[in-house]
Amino acid sequence: MFELAFDPLTWALLCAVALAAGFIDAVAGGGGMLTVPALLTAGLPPHVTLGTNKLAASFGSLTASFTYYKKQLFNPRFWAASTLATAIGAVLGTLLVDKLSIEFLNKLLPIIIIMVALYSLFGSLSSTEQHSLPTKNKTLKIKQWLQGLSLGFFDGLAGPGTGTFWTASNSLLYKMSLLLNCGLARSMNFISNFISLITFVALGHVNFLLGVTMGAFLMLGAWIGAHSAIKFGSKLIKPIFNTVVILLAGKLIFEAYVA
């Protein structure tokens, strides 16, 4: 277990960042854009930053997921295949992270993010306003397994913006409302966060005190964000989603090709 002492101002700033990240994550995904750089700036080693962020993010994603579930915007039984596939993908991603070329992934991610940005700006983020689930068939199961495995694997690699990828890919794959989309995205994000967290804990790469403290503020931000998204719908979700995607693309491009 890794512990590091911080002064009160640093703690306060990290908690404020966590509150904002929880709100963003519950609405559009991408809260890790704020928390990971903040933890690195505070002086945590990269591997401890990732593990601590997973702990804090799990609090936030659980809160958002449960809120959507309570409002009947996430059906665990219907998305059981997605849940299992995401968990398996997260385990594989976390175990294989050291065997893959991170440099290659860092250069590929901005391209993927830009494609998501273009789709979110010029495409349709939601194909219907009706809160009805997609039709059950063999194609649906294939989509669930491929999406869950790939995005779970990506999150296991500690990739940024996994929740954003869920929101965008849901819009491409399934005909359902934006709120059902968000309910699925936040719930699957929790699954991959939690599975990856278990591995980081086993490796001793988690600052528990900081992770739990930030997690509490992430929970508050996620609760506010999820209720705001449910209340205001696409009028709130779409502009925040578009902003998150554009900022994420710019950040990754700078890190991969400039810095």
Secondary structure, 3 states (H helix, E strand, C coil): CCCCCCCHHHHHHHHHHHHHHHHHHHHCCCCHHHHHHHHHHCCCCHHHHHHHHHHHHHHHHHHHHHHHHHCCCCCCCCCHHHHHHHHHHHHHHHHHHHHCCHHHHHHHHHHHHHHHHHHHHHCCCCCCCCCCCCCCCHHHHHHHHHHHHHHHHHHHCCCCCHHHHHHHHHHHHCCCCHHHHHHHHHHHHHHHHHHHHHHHHHHCCCCHHHHHHHHHHHHHHHHHHHHHHHHHCHHHHHHHHHHHHHHHHHHHHHHHHHC
